[in-house]
């Protein structure tokens, strides 16, 4: 999959779902990748004013969560505005 794309739409979450409380507030966006695929993803490491429709983004690997029982760290792709 392409590592770059464009924000199609987004929202700024202040009341996250259970399990994401430590990350609030944060952005969730629909990103259209270079091959035309659209994905739902978290936008990270981007100033508030830079997250907007049409902004160019790039994939980055970030910690998604830590398993409470085993302590295993789970990583995943998120996107940042470039």
Helices and strands as residue ranges (DSSP letters): E 4-13, G 21-23, E 26-33, E 38-43, G 48-50, E 56-66, E 73-81
